[in-house]
């Protein structure tokens, strides 16, 4: 676990917590299955290369407890990490 955590710049305790939470049926409504969504981090693309969209540069993060964070593309990464850390401890 520690090797995987280091590879992805995570704390090994977080991986253990996620694994324990996935194994806890109390987190899921009856009949729901746990699924993972693949994510890819790519190099930044220039705005000119992106198609026009009514909402751009925004992301929504939904934590396991149901808290939602909506952040713009100009959000400070360190500040966002602090917010996620505080909310995930509640």
Secondary structure, 3 states (H helix, E strand, C coil): CHHHHHHCCCCHHHHHHHHHHHCCHHHCCCCCCCCCCCCCCCCCCCHHHCCCCCCCCEEEEECCCCCEEEEECCCCHHHHHHHHHHHHHC
